[in-house]
Amino acid sequence: MAGTGKEKRMQTAIRKELALVEKQEEKLRKAAGHESVRPWGKLEEKIPQKIYENLEKAFCKAFSIVFDKGTGVIEKSYNKNAIQEDYQIRNYAVQVRSRRKELRNVKSGAQGAGVRNMAITTAEGIGLGIFGIGLPDIVIFTGVILKGIYETALHYGYAYDTAEERLLILKMMEAALSKGGEWEEKNQTVDEWLQNGIPSPEGDEMSIQMQETAQTFAMDMLVLKFIQGIPVAGMIGGAGNPVYYRKVMKYVQLKYRKRYLMRVADGEGQGTV
């Protein structure tokens, strides 16, 4: 009977946390709908198509560089073993006590690194903007975002260096900056993958997803990155980096939270790292 009571307590805690996640998802959905009308649409029309194409290529190249060569560098910026050990401790507490408090402790651990990464992307964005450096900033900016995602994955017990996990990361990044109906579509795909498993990318699927994510980033950040390429005035464009970092991480952290809760609800206590 004691075991039954513990299981009920766990399921009640998970149900309440998932309900909170659903409310936060609804806020993101509404925000994506409101943002479908772009405030600087007329300004975008005046920017040469070549600028957009170069920006898209820059993001696509940045994803490729960071995935292929940058992960090891990023891992030197945090203590991977310590994060994994912290997850194991917090997750063990969830299994033993089965209370909502312990579930929230896992969340608090995942959110801790966000403040430090926000400071990094703010400093590099504004700093490079002063000198009118726009496109070279993209690799650094992308690296900081992926650093935040990697740390979030570890805090929830997930790996980030397999083909499947990278595909999920790219899809979440794309969904985070999508608008209106596209947000609905991309978000549904993310939820289906979390529920049923991430498909193994075959053929050119990874390259295609990388390009689609790059297109979304390029379109949404076009004006700011264009401005960042102008000396001194570029500070304004660079100041957009933390805004976008926060937007992407808000979505990604919510999805990892949801993924973890669903795993615990299924009785799978251990993560994949």
Backbone as JSON, one array per atom type, in Angstrom:
{
  "sequence": "MAGTGKEKRMQTAIRKELALVEKQEEKLRKAAGHESVRPWGKLEEKIPQKIYENLEKAFCKAFSIVFDKGTGVIEKSYNKNAIQEDYQIRNYAVQVRSRRKELRNVKSGAQGAGVRNMAITTAEGIGLGIFGIGLPDIVIFTGVILKGIYETALHYGYAYDTAEERLLILKMMEAALSKGGEWEEKNQTVDEWLQNGIPSPEGDEMSIQMQETAQTFAMDMLVLKFIQGIPVAGMIGGAGNPVYYRKVMKYVQLKYRKRYLMRVADGEGQGTV",
  "N": [[0.83, -1.21, 0.0], [1.99, 1.21, 0.72], [3.72, 1.64, -1.36], [1.89, 2.07, -3.4], [0.7, 4.46, -2.58], [2.88, 6.17, -2.83], [3.29, 6.09, -5.59], [0.94, 7.27, -6.48], [1.24, 9.81, -5.41], [3.42, 10.66, -6.87], [2.39, 10.66, -9.52], [0.41, 12.59, -9.27], [1.94, 14.86, -8.74], [3.42, 15.03, -11.13], [1.35, 15.4, -12.97], [0.4, 17.94, -12.23], [2.66, 19.51, -12.77], [2.94, 19.11, -15.52], [0.6, 20.31, -16.36], [1.18, 22.93, -15.79], [3.26, 23.32, -17.6], [1.81, 23.11, -19.98], [0.26, 25.42, -19.85], [2.22, 27.35, -20.11], [3.12, 26.74, -22.65], [0.89, 27.45, -24.11], [0.97, 30.21, -23.81], [3.26, 30.77, -25.29], [2.36, 29.99, -27.79], [0.34, 31.88, -28.3], [1.89, 34.19, -28.28], [3.5, 33.72, -30.52], [1.58, 33.9, -32.47], [0.82, 36.6, -32.33], [3.17, 37.79, -33.12], [3.24, 37.31, -35.79], [2.67, 39.41, -37.41], [4.96, 41.45, -38.59], [6.83, 44.02, -37.11], [8.76, 45.53, -38.42], [8.42, 45.17, -41.12], [8.34, 46.74, -43.54], [10.87, 47.87, -43.55], [12.43, 45.61, -43.87], [11.86, 44.99, -46.5], [13.41, 46.77, -47.89], [15.95, 45.92, -47.62], [18.57, 44.45, -49.39], [18.14, 41.4, -51.25], [20.36, 39.81, -51.39], [21.65, 40.21, -48.97], [20.03, 38.87, -47.15], [20.33, 36.26, -48.15], [23.06, 35.83, -47.7], [23.08, 35.96, -44.94], [21.52, 33.77, -44.25], [23.16, 31.7, -45.24], [25.32, 32.11, -43.55], [24.29, 31.42, -41.01], [23.66, 28.73, -41.46], [26.19, 27.69, -41.99], [27.33, 28.23, -39.54], [25.92, 26.49, -37.79], [26.83, 24.05, -38.79], [29.61, 24.24, -38.35], [29.77, 24.49, -35.53], [28.52, 22.11, -34.66], [30.21, 20.17, -35.85], [32.87, 20.87, -35.14], [32.85, 22.48, -32.92], [31.69, 21.5, -30.56], [33.38, 20.21, -28.71], [34.92, 22.37, -27.88], [32.97, 23.97, -26.69], [32.26, 22.32, -24.57], [34.37, 22.66, -22.88], [33.75, 24.9, -21.53], [32.08, 24.42, -19.46], [31.49, 22.22, -16.65], [31.03, 19.16, -17.47], [30.82, 16.6, -16.23], [30.18, 17.31, -13.61], [27.65, 18.47, -13.95], [26.21, 16.26, -14.85], [26.39, 14.61, -12.61], [25.02, 16.19, -10.77], [22.49, 16.11, -11.93], [21.92, 13.37, -11.59], [21.73, 13.2, -8.81], [19.59, 14.95, -8.22], [17.58, 13.72, -9.71], [17.46, 11.25, -8.5], [16.43, 11.99, -6.03], [13.89, 12.68, -6.83], [12.87, 10.16, -7.52], [12.93, 8.88, -5.03], [11.5, 10.5, -3.15], [9.32, 11.45, -4.53], [7.85, 13.85, -4.88], [6.41, 17.07, -5.7], [8.15, 19.14, -5.19], [10.73, 18.09, -5.54], [10.69, 17.58, -8.26], [10.61, 20.16, -9.21], [13.07, 21.02, -8.38], [14.8, 19.83, -10.17], [14.23, 21.33, -12.39], [15.11, 23.89, -11.56], [17.84, 23.5, -11.47], [18.42, 23.24, -14.17], [17.91, 25.78, -15.15], [19.85, 27.42, -14.16], [22.28, 28.02, -15.58], [21.54, 29.78, -17.52], [21.63, 32.57, -16.96], [24.35, 33.22, -16.94], [25.06, 32.64, -19.6], [23.47, 34.48, -20.93], [24.71, 36.84, -20.23], [27.12, 36.52, -21.58], [26.38, 36.46, -24.34], [25.23, 38.97, -24.57], [27.4, 40.7, -24.11], [29.19, 40.01, -26.22], [27.63, 40.53, -28.46], [26.95, 43.31, -28.38], [29.51, 44.35, -28.14], [30.83, 43.58, -30.57], [29.12, 44.84, -32.27], [29.66, 47.54, -31.96], [31.86, 47.91, -33.54], [30.83, 47.44, -35.98], [30.61, 44.78, -36.75], [28.96, 42.2, -38.05], [28.09, 39.65, -39.49], [30.32, 37.85, -38.78], [29.79, 37.58, -36.1], [27.84, 35.7, -35.88], [28.62, 32.99, -35.7], [29.7, 32.91, -33.11], [27.45, 33.72, -31.63], [25.66, 31.62, -32.28], [27.09, 29.53, -31.13], [26.91, 30.18, -28.39], [24.16, 29.91, -27.95], [23.84, 27.15, -28.49], [25.47, 26.18, -26.49], [23.93, 26.83, -24.23], [21.74, 25.15, -24.75], [22.93, 22.62, -24.73], [23.74, 22.44, -22.04], [21.26, 22.55, -20.8], [20.14, 20.14, -21.75], [21.83, 18.26, -20.48], [21.21, 18.77, -17.79], [18.71, 17.71, -17.63], [19.16, 15.1, -18.06], [19.82, 14.18, -20.63], [21.54, 13.33, -23.68], [23.41, 15.14, -26.2], [24.85, 14.9, -28.48], [24.3, 13.04, -30.47], [23.07, 12.03, -33.73], [20.29, 12.03, -33.8], [19.57, 13.59, -31.55], [20.69, 16.04, -32.26], [19.16, 16.64, -34.48], [16.7, 17.05, -33.24], [17.35, 19.28, -31.65], [17.86, 21.26, -33.61], [15.31, 21.38, -34.77], [13.79, 22.31, -32.61], [14.96, 24.82, -32.22], [14.23, 26.02, -34.61], [11.42, 26.01, -34.35], [11.13, 27.68, -32.15], [11.51, 30.28, -33.11], [9.61, 30.54, -35.03], [6.53, 31.67, -36.56], [2.99, 32.27, -36.08], [0.92, 30.07, -37.94], [3.03, 28.46, -38.77], [4.49, 28.13, -36.46], [2.71, 26.53, -34.99], [2.74, 24.21, -36.56], [5.51, 23.4, -36.51], [5.89, 23.13, -33.77], [4.11, 21.07, -33.18], [5.37, 18.96, -34.48], [7.71, 18.76, -32.93], [6.58, 17.98, -30.45], [5.48, 15.52, -31.19], [7.8, 14.08, -31.7], [8.93, 14.06, -29.15], [7.07, 12.51, -27.84], [6.89, 10.1, -29.31], [9.43, 9.38, -30.05], [12.54, 10.38, -31.47], [13.16, 10.63, -34.91], [15.64, 8.84, -36.83], [17.91, 10.65, -38.67], [18.1, 10.45, -42.18], [19.91, 10.2, -45.24], [19.83, 13.32, -46.75], [18.51, 14.6, -44.71], [19.4, 15.83, -42.31], [20.93, 17.96, -43.25], [18.97, 19.36, -44.63], [17.24, 20.08, -42.53], [18.97, 21.69, -41.11], [19.29, 23.79, -42.88], [16.66, 24.76, -43.03], [16.28, 25.65, -40.41], [18.24, 27.63, -40.35], [17.17, 29.39, -42.26], [14.9, 30.31, -40.93], [16.04, 31.65, -38.72], [17.55, 33.58, -40.09], [15.57, 35.08, -41.4], [14.09, 36.1, -39.25], [15.97, 37.57, -37.84], [16.98, 39.37, -39.59], [16.87, 42.28, -39.92], [18.08, 43.22, -37.55], [20.66, 42.06, -37.66], [21.54, 43.22, -39.98], [21.68, 45.89, -39.25], [23.6, 45.61, -37.28], [25.89, 45.39, -38.72], [26.7, 47.94, -39.19], [28.98, 50.35, -38.19], [29.16, 51.5, -34.79], [26.29, 52.23, -34.7], [25.65, 49.65, -34.85], [25.55, 48.61, -32.32], [22.93, 48.55, -31.53], [21.81, 46.5, -33.07], [23.39, 44.37, -32.14], [22.54, 44.25, -29.54], [20.28, 42.8, -29.71], [20.91, 40.14, -29.53], [20.82, 38.88, -26.83], [18.08, 38.97, -26.5], [17.06, 37.22, -28.43], [18.41, 34.93, -27.67], [17.22, 34.44, -25.18], [14.61, 33.97, -26.02], [14.79, 31.64, -27.61], [15.84, 29.84, -25.71], [13.82, 29.8, -23.8], [11.79, 28.39, -25.03], [13.12, 25.95, -25.64], [13.98, 25.02, -23.09], [11.52, 24.59, -21.91], [10.54, 22.48, -23.44], [12.41, 20.44, -22.95], [11.88, 20.14, -20.29], [9.26, 19.2, -20.38], [9.71, 16.81, -21.73], [11.26, 15.41, -19.88], [9.44, 15.16, -17.74], [7.47, 13.55, -18.91], [8.95, 11.25, -19.27], [9.51, 10.47, -16.63], [6.92, 10.05, -15.8], [6.33, 7.77, -17.22], [7.73, 5.97, -15.81], [10.42, 5.8, -16.22], [13.22, 6.25, -14.77], [15.92, 6.92, -15.23], [18.19, 8.93, -17.16], [19.58, 9.55, -20.47], [22.25, 10.1, -20.56]],
  "CA": [[0.0, 0.0, 0.0], [2.85, 2.37, 0.78], [4.2, 1.87, -2.71], [0.78, 2.63, -4.18], [0.58, 5.86, -2.17], [4.01, 6.88, -3.41], [3.04, 6.21, -7.02], [-0.13, 8.26, -6.66], [1.82, 11.12, -5.13], [4.27, 10.99, -8.03], [1.54, 10.96, -10.68], [-0.26, 13.87, -9.0], [2.96, 15.9, -8.92], [3.72, 15.13, -12.56], [0.18, 15.96, -13.64], [0.37, 19.38, -11.95], [3.77, 20.14, -13.47], [2.62, 19.09, -16.95], [-0.45, 21.31, -16.56], [1.88, 24.21, -15.81], [3.97, 23.36, -18.89], [0.81, 23.36, -21.02], [-0.1, 26.84, -19.78], [3.35, 28.11, -20.66], [3.1, 26.48, -24.09], [-0.2, 28.26, -24.67], [1.47, 31.59, -23.87], [4.17, 30.83, -26.43], [1.54, 29.9, -29.0], [-0.3, 33.18, -28.5], [2.94, 35.15, -28.62], [3.9, 33.45, -31.9], [0.51, 34.42, -33.32], [0.89, 38.06, -32.32], [4.38, 38.21, -33.8], [3.15, 37.02, -37.22], [2.71, 40.72, -38.07], [6.3, 41.91, -38.29], [6.82, 45.47, -36.93], [9.68, 46.21, -39.33], [8.26, 44.55, -42.43], [8.71, 47.65, -44.63], [12.32, 48.02, -43.54], [12.98, 44.38, -44.43], [11.7, 45.04, -47.95], [14.45, 47.63, -48.45], [17.25, 45.27, -47.49], [18.82, 43.62, -50.57], [17.97, 39.96, -51.12], [21.68, 39.21, -51.19], [21.96, 40.28, -47.54], [19.31, 37.75, -46.54], [20.96, 35.01, -48.59], [24.34, 35.71, -46.99], [22.78, 35.7, -43.53], [21.08, 32.37, -44.18], [24.36, 30.88, -45.41], [26.15, 32.26, -42.35], [23.7, 30.61, -39.94], [23.8, 27.33, -41.84], [27.6, 27.36, -41.78], [27.58, 28.27, -38.09], [25.42, 25.24, -37.23], [27.73, 22.98, -39.22], [30.91, 24.42, -37.67], [29.65, 24.22, -34.1], [28.25, 20.68, -34.49], [31.33, 19.35, -36.28], [34.14, 21.21, -34.54], [32.73, 23.35, -31.76], [31.14, 20.88, -29.35], [34.47, 20.0, -27.75], [35.28, 23.69, -27.33], [31.87, 24.37, -25.8], [32.29, 21.49, -23.36], [35.41, 23.17, -21.98], [33.21, 26.07, -20.83], [31.32, 23.97, -18.28], [31.93, 20.93, -16.1], [30.01, 18.19, -17.89], [30.66, 15.56, -15.21], [29.49, 17.89, -12.45], [26.24, 18.64, -14.3], [25.63, 14.93, -14.89], [26.27, 14.16, -11.22], [23.94, 16.98, -10.19], [21.23, 15.54, -12.43], [21.69, 12.07, -10.96], [21.31, 13.44, -7.43], [18.24, 15.52, -8.23], [16.65, 12.72, -10.24], [17.31, 10.23, -7.45], [15.52, 12.56, -5.04], [12.55, 12.56, -7.41], [12.45, 8.76, -7.42], [12.79, 8.47, -3.62], [10.49, 11.28, -2.43], [8.13, 11.5, -5.39], [7.07, 15.06, -4.59], [6.51, 18.15, -6.68], [9.31, 19.95, -4.83], [11.91, 17.49, -6.15], [10.56, 17.8, -9.7], [10.97, 21.55, -9.47], [14.51, 21.17, -8.15], [15.45, 19.49, -11.44], [14.04, 22.51, -13.25], [15.96, 24.99, -11.1], [19.21, 23.2, -11.88], [18.52, 23.47, -15.62], [17.8, 27.2, -15.45], [20.95, 28.17, -13.55], [23.33, 28.48, -16.5], [21.0, 30.76, -18.45], [22.05, 33.93, -16.62], [25.74, 33.38, -17.39], [25.09, 32.67, -21.07], [22.86, 35.75, -21.34], [25.75, 37.86, -20.08], [28.11, 36.31, -22.63], [25.86, 36.86, -25.65], [25.03, 40.42, -24.53], [28.71, 41.35, -24.23], [29.78, 39.84, -27.55], [26.78, 41.17, -29.46], [27.13, 44.77, -28.33], [30.92, 44.65, -28.38], [31.12, 43.49, -32.0], [28.28, 45.82, -32.95], [30.33, 48.84, -31.92], [32.8, 47.98, -34.66], [30.14, 47.11, -37.22], [30.86, 43.38, -37.1], [27.67, 41.52, -38.0], [28.1, 38.24, -39.87], [31.22, 37.02, -37.97], [29.2, 37.39, -34.78], [26.83, 34.63, -35.92], [29.2, 31.74, -35.19], [29.77, 33.04, -31.65], [26.07, 33.74, -31.14], [25.15, 30.26, -32.4], [27.78, 28.72, -30.13], [26.36, 30.46, -27.06], [22.83, 29.28, -27.89], [24.01, 25.7, -28.37], [26.01, 25.95, -25.14], [22.78, 26.82, -23.33], [20.93, 23.96, -25.02], [23.69, 21.46, -24.25], [23.67, 22.42, -20.58], [19.88, 22.19, -20.45], [19.98, 18.71, -22.0], [22.51, 17.53, -19.42], [20.5, 18.94, -16.53], [17.53, 16.86, -17.66], [19.58, 13.72, -18.26], [19.85, 13.81, -22.05], [22.74, 13.59, -24.48], [23.16, 16.16, -27.24], [25.82, 14.74, -29.56], [23.92, 12.03, -31.45], [22.39, 12.6, -34.89], [18.88, 12.23, -33.44], [19.45, 14.73, -30.64], [21.0, 17.25, -33.02], [17.98, 16.91, -35.3], [15.71, 17.63, -32.33], [17.81, 20.61, -31.27], [17.62, 22.15, -34.75], [13.86, 21.56, -34.93], [13.32, 23.16, -31.51], [15.43, 26.18, -32.5], [13.38, 26.52, -35.69], [10.09, 26.25, -33.81], [11.18, 28.79, -31.2], [11.46, 31.56, -33.81], [8.56, 30.5, -36.05], [5.38, 32.56, -36.32], [1.65, 31.87, -36.49], [0.67, 28.69, -38.29], [4.28, 27.71, -38.84], [4.82, 27.73, -35.08], [1.82, 25.41, -34.67], [3.22, 23.03, -37.29], [6.81, 22.98, -36.0], [5.71, 22.72, -32.38], [3.46, 19.76, -33.21], [6.4, 17.98, -34.83], [8.55, 18.59, -31.74], [5.82, 17.2, -29.47], [5.37, 14.15, -31.68], [9.1, 13.43, -31.49], [9.09, 13.83, -27.71], [6.13, 11.46, -27.45], [7.07, 8.83, -30.02], [10.83, 9.12, -30.35], [13.13, 11.21, -32.54], [13.57, 9.79, -36.04], [17.05, 8.88, -37.22], [18.01, 11.36, -39.95], [18.65, 9.66, -43.27], [20.22, 10.97, -46.44], [20.09, 14.75, -46.58], [17.55, 15.15, -43.75], [20.07, 16.72, -41.36], [21.3, 19.17, -43.99], [17.73, 20.08, -44.93], [16.77, 20.69, -41.29], [19.92, 22.75, -40.8], [18.97, 24.91, -43.77], [15.36, 25.31, -42.63], [16.5, 26.42, -39.17], [19.0, 28.81, -40.75], [16.24, 30.29, -42.93], [14.05, 30.91, -39.9], [16.87, 32.6, -37.97], [17.92, 34.68, -40.98], [14.4, 35.92, -41.64], [13.66, 36.79, -38.03], [17.02, 38.45, -37.34], [17.53, 40.08, -40.74], [17.04, 43.71, -39.68], [19.05, 43.44, -36.47], [22.01, 41.72, -38.12], [21.9, 44.22, -40.98], [22.08, 47.08, -38.48], [24.83, 45.31, -36.54], [27.01, 45.56, -39.63], [27.01, 49.36, -39.31], [29.77, 50.76, -37.01], [28.53, 52.25, -33.7], [24.86, 51.93, -34.71], [25.54, 48.2, -34.71], [25.25, 48.25, -30.92], [21.49, 48.27, -31.45], [21.62, 45.16, -33.59], [24.03, 43.41, -31.24], [21.74, 44.15, -28.31], [19.21, 41.84, -29.95], [21.37, 38.78, -29.25], [20.24, 38.28, -25.63], [16.62, 38.83, -26.69], [16.84, 35.98, -29.17], [18.88, 33.83, -26.82], [16.19, 34.17, -24.18], [13.43, 33.43, -26.7], [15.08, 30.26, -27.98], [16.01, 29.01, -24.52], [12.53, 29.67, -23.13], [11.09, 27.29, -25.71], [13.88, 24.72, -25.51], [13.93, 24.56, -21.71], [10.16, 24.1, -21.67], [10.39, 21.18, -24.11], [13.18, 19.45, -22.2], [11.12, 19.93, -19.05], [8.13, 18.33, -20.74], [10.27, 15.51, -22.08], [11.66, 14.76, -18.63], [8.23, 14.8, -16.99], [6.84, 12.4, -19.57], [9.77, 10.08, -19.01], [9.28, 10.07, -15.25], [5.54, 9.53, -15.74], [6.37, 6.42, -17.78], [8.49, 5.13, -14.9], [11.81, 5.68, -16.65], [13.92, 7.18, -13.88], [17.25, 7.32, -15.64], [18.3, 9.65, -18.43], [20.33, 8.92, -21.53], [23.66, 10.48, -20.53]],
  "C": [[0.86, 1.26, 0.0], [3.37, 2.73, -0.61], [3.13, 2.51, -3.58], [0.6, 4.1, -3.86], [1.68, 6.71, -2.78], [3.8, 7.11, -4.9], [1.96, 7.25, -7.31], [0.39, 9.67, -6.43], [2.68, 11.6, -6.3], [3.41, 11.41, -9.21], [0.81, 12.29, -10.5], [0.71, 15.03, -9.23], [3.28, 16.12, -10.39], [2.57, 15.78, -13.31], [0.1, 17.48, -13.44], [1.48, 20.12, -12.7], [3.51, 20.18, -14.98], [1.53, 20.11, -17.28], [0.17, 22.7, -16.62], [2.64, 24.39, -17.13], [2.99, 23.7, -20.02], [0.37, 24.82, -21.02], [0.99, 27.71, -20.39], [3.44, 27.93, -22.17], [2.02, 27.32, -24.77], [0.21, 29.72, -24.78], [2.41, 31.76, -25.06], [3.4, 30.79, -27.74], [0.89, 31.24, -29.32], [0.72, 34.24, -28.9], [3.38, 34.97, -30.07], [2.85, 33.96, -32.88], [0.54, 35.92, -33.44], [2.08, 38.56, -33.13], [4.34, 37.94, -35.3], [3.1, 38.3, -38.05], [4.02, 41.37, -37.67], [6.35, 43.44, -38.23], [7.72, 46.22, -37.9], [9.62, 45.63, -40.74], [8.69, 45.44, -43.57], [10.21, 47.85, -44.71], [12.98, 46.8, -44.16], [12.94, 44.41, -45.96], [12.8, 45.85, -48.62], [15.84, 47.01, -48.36], [17.45, 44.35, -48.7], [18.69, 42.12, -50.29], [19.29, 39.26, -50.83], [22.08, 39.19, -49.71], [21.3, 39.11, -46.82], [19.98, 36.42, -46.89], [22.28, 34.78, -47.86], [24.13, 35.37, -45.52], [22.35, 34.25, -43.34], [22.27, 31.43, -44.29], [25.23, 30.93, -44.16], [25.61, 31.42, -41.2], [23.88, 29.12, -40.22], [25.24, 26.85, -41.6], [27.94, 27.32, -40.3], [27.11, 26.99, -37.42], [26.38, 24.1, -37.55], [29.06, 23.05, -38.47], [30.81, 24.02, -36.21], [29.39, 22.74, -33.85], [29.49, 19.84, -34.77], [32.6, 19.61, -35.48], [34.03, 21.95, -33.2], [32.26, 22.71, -30.48], [32.21, 20.68, -28.29], [34.91, 21.29, -27.1], [34.24, 24.15, -26.33], [31.94, 23.6, -24.49], [33.38, 21.93, -22.38], [34.91, 24.35, -21.16], [32.33, 25.69, -19.65], [31.82, 22.6, -17.85], [30.85, 19.89, -16.38], [29.76, 17.13, -16.82], [29.89, 16.07, -14.0], [28.0, 18.04, -12.72], [25.54, 17.28, -14.32], [25.42, 14.37, -13.48], [25.13, 14.89, -10.51], [22.59, 16.46, -10.63], [20.91, 14.23, -11.72], [21.17, 12.23, -9.53], [19.87, 13.96, -7.39], [17.21, 14.5, -8.71], [16.41, 11.61, -9.24], [16.34, 10.7, -6.37], [14.07, 12.48, -5.54], [12.02, 11.14, -7.22], [12.15, 8.35, -5.97], [11.61, 9.18, -2.95], [9.2, 11.47, -3.2], [7.23, 12.7, -5.1], [7.3, 16.12, -5.67], [7.75, 19.0, -6.45], [10.55, 19.41, -5.53], [11.87, 17.65, -7.68], [10.99, 19.22, -10.06], [12.45, 21.81, -9.24], [15.3, 20.81, -9.41], [15.36, 20.68, -12.39], [14.96, 23.65, -12.84], [17.41, 24.76, -11.48], [19.43, 23.51, -13.35], [18.53, 24.95, -15.97], [19.01, 28.01, -14.98], [21.95, 28.76, -14.51], [22.85, 29.59, -17.42], [21.49, 32.18, -18.21], [23.46, 34.19, -17.13], [25.81, 33.48, -18.91], [24.47, 33.95, -21.62], [23.9, 36.86, -21.28], [26.78, 37.76, -21.2], [27.6, 36.84, -23.97], [25.56, 38.36, -25.71], [26.35, 41.15, -24.79], [29.27, 41.21, -25.64], [28.94, 40.51, -28.63], [26.99, 42.67, -29.52], [28.57, 45.14, -28.66], [31.28, 44.61, -29.85], [30.3, 44.51, -32.78], [28.9, 47.2, -32.99], [31.23, 49.03, -33.15], [32.15, 47.58, -35.99], [30.4, 45.7, -37.69], [29.55, 42.6, -36.93], [27.77, 40.04, -38.27], [29.08, 37.39, -39.05], [30.68, 36.73, -36.58], [28.31, 36.16, -34.73], [27.38, 33.32, -35.38], [29.27, 31.78, -33.66], [28.38, 32.97, -31.04], [25.46, 32.34, -31.16], [25.79, 29.35, -31.36], [27.24, 28.93, -28.73], [24.98, 29.83, -26.9], [22.97, 27.77, -27.69], [24.62, 25.33, -27.02], [24.86, 25.88, -24.13], [21.92, 25.59, -23.51], [21.63, 22.71, -24.51], [23.58, 21.33, -22.73], [22.27, 22.03, -20.11], [19.65, 20.7, -20.62], [20.61, 17.89, -20.88], [21.76, 17.6, -18.1], [19.22, 18.1, -16.47], [17.86, 15.41, -18.0], [19.64, 13.26, -19.7], [21.2, 14.13, -22.69], [22.4, 14.66, -25.52], [24.03, 15.95, -28.47], [25.51, 13.6, -30.52], [23.19, 12.72, -32.6], [20.92, 12.91, -34.55], [18.71, 13.46, -32.55], [19.75, 16.05, -31.35], [19.82, 17.64, -33.92], [16.9, 17.57, -34.45], [16.09, 19.06, -31.95], [17.54, 21.62, -32.38], [16.14, 22.42, -34.93], [13.3, 22.46, -33.82], [13.74, 24.61, -31.74], [14.58, 26.81, -33.6], [11.99, 26.89, -35.16], [10.07, 27.48, -32.92], [11.03, 30.14, -31.87], [10.41, 31.59, -34.92], [7.37, 31.35, -35.62], [4.08, 31.9, -36.76], [1.48, 30.38, -36.75], [1.92, 27.84, -38.38], [4.72, 27.26, -37.45], [4.0, 26.51, -34.68], [2.36, 24.13, -35.29], [4.54, 22.51, -36.71], [6.7, 22.46, -34.57], [5.06, 21.34, -32.3], [4.46, 18.67, -33.54], [7.31, 17.7, -33.64], [7.84, 17.7, -30.72], [5.68, 15.74, -29.89], [6.68, 13.4, -31.48], [9.33, 13.13, -30.02], [8.24, 12.65, -27.24], [6.51, 10.1, -28.03], [8.52, 8.47, -30.32], [11.31, 9.96, -31.53], [13.55, 10.31, -33.69], [15.06, 9.91, -36.32], [17.16, 9.56, -38.58], [18.7, 10.5, -41.0], [18.93, 10.56, -44.47], [20.57, 12.41, -46.12], [19.2, 15.41, -45.52], [18.2, 16.13, -42.79], [20.42, 18.04, -42.04], [20.07, 20.02, -44.29], [17.21, 20.78, -43.69], [17.68, 21.85, -40.89], [19.6, 24.0, -41.62], [17.66, 25.57, -43.38], [15.48, 26.14, -41.35], [17.25, 27.71, -39.47], [18.1, 29.84, -41.43], [15.37, 31.03, -41.92], [14.82, 31.97, -39.11], [17.18, 33.82, -38.83], [16.75, 35.63, -41.2], [14.04, 36.74, -40.41], [14.69, 37.82, -37.56], [17.62, 39.34, -38.43], [17.84, 41.55, -40.44], [18.13, 43.97, -38.64], [20.47, 43.14, -36.92], [22.48, 42.68, -39.21], [22.4, 45.48, -40.28], [23.4, 46.84, -37.77], [26.06, 45.47, -37.41], [27.42, 47.01, -39.84], [27.77, 49.8, -38.05], [28.98, 51.67, -36.07], [27.03, 51.96, -33.63], [24.63, 50.44, -34.52], [25.31, 47.73, -33.3], [23.8, 47.87, -30.76], [21.2, 46.86, -31.93], [22.2, 44.11, -32.67], [23.26, 43.2, -29.96], [20.58, 43.18, -28.47], [19.61, 40.42, -29.62], [20.77, 38.18, -27.98], [18.74, 38.1, -25.72], [16.31, 37.51, -27.38], [17.33, 34.77, -28.4], [17.79, 33.44, -25.83], [14.96, 33.52, -24.82], [13.63, 31.96, -27.06], [15.14, 29.38, -26.74], [14.7, 28.83, -23.77], [11.75, 28.49, -23.71], [11.8, 25.96, -25.45], [13.82, 24.17, -24.09], [12.56, 23.99, -21.37], [9.99, 22.7, -22.26], [11.21, 20.1, -23.41], [12.49, 19.13, -20.88], [9.97, 18.96, -19.3], [8.6, 16.91, -21.02], [10.65, 14.73, -20.83], [10.44, 14.3, -17.83], [7.53, 13.6, -17.59], [7.62, 11.13, -19.32], [9.55, 9.56, -17.59], [7.89, 9.47, -15.09], [5.48, 8.1, -16.27], [7.18, 5.46, -16.92], [9.93, 4.93, -15.3], [12.64, 6.69, -15.86], [15.24, 7.71, -14.39], [17.23, 8.03, -16.98], [19.18, 8.89, -19.41], [21.82, 9.26, -21.5], [24.43, 9.57, -19.6]]
}
